[in-house]
Amino acid sequence: MRPAGAVQTVRVTATIPERVDLIGRFVRLTPLTEADLDELYDAIGSPDVFAGGYGGGPVGLPADAAAFREFARDYYHWGEHGIAYAIRLEGGSDAGRIVGTSTLGDFEPVNEAAHLGWTAYDPRVWGTVVNPEAKLLLLSTAFDRGFGRVKLQADALNQRSRAAILRLGATFEGVLRRVMPKPDGTWRDTAVYSVLAEEWPEVRAGLEERIAAWGDEPVVLAAP
């Protein structure tokens, strides 16, 4: 029995990832910098991306690249609380092009918890191997560093994102109601999902199967 008044030592096994490139067969994730923002705006600054609730929904869509830079400085993780990534294509004629962004953030090493979110893609890569491989790289990074729970979430109205999260193999936990105000004056409800460490081998196998099914051809952007 622990003596009264004794301080319990908590053993922390999770460690925050380093800010390094994550490299796959079809995508490379590089820590996001301000120099990337104009190209990122070209990729995701469209009504189709913001329609589902990203960045606060349609009203939150920045009007131009300058407005997007201002939006990005507050929206993405630049400090110690997370790592925002630019998602770039690997191989093919569009190698190096930014086609989206995602973040590992809200790190809680003591609770072995992290959050994978702030994800958006150029509509031209929707339905390709880009998202499965990006998620494989990000989830692998979290679980390889000892995190036991990775949260994913989406605006409850964003059916595209919610379906994509379920397809990854994440478990639906519920809806948090009236979480934050949106630019249009309404309030966001947030659908919350998670992947636990003990579920990760099965989730990883499913992602690897989807990536293998794509074949060997690199992702090439169609004309806008």
C-alpha angles and dihedrals in degrees: 000000000000112000116251111268094018116140114239114224114223113212109220112206101166119086129194111250122249119251097254136130117276108212128200135162096267105019139034120203115210125183106266117250132184088252088066097055101089091051091044089053089053088054103044106014095105135110090243091063097045095041092083095054104276112149091005098313133276095329089055094061108119113238096227144350093281091053090047091055089055091046092049095053090064100030104051130061112256100156140053096300097073150347119246115200136202109222111220131184119250120212130000130061093310097051111149095021115135110237101167150331140246136173141215105206151134089067115194105178093178091055092036088232131139138166126230109198151097086098125163134155140197103263088235090072097045110123094019131109091270099092097042092050094044090051091047091054094046097044091045089053092053098045094041087059095054103264113149101194130035116190123210123184144172141186103281089235093055101095094171093057093042092053091048092052092050090048089058088063098253120149120242111235102178145273123292106212126222094358102158141352119260126216091255091060097255125112126250123235110203125214109212127207134169146192118212126208092249090053094047099088091058093043091048091051090052092051092047090051091052091049092049090050090059091067126212103303115112120235112264123192117239118223111280 
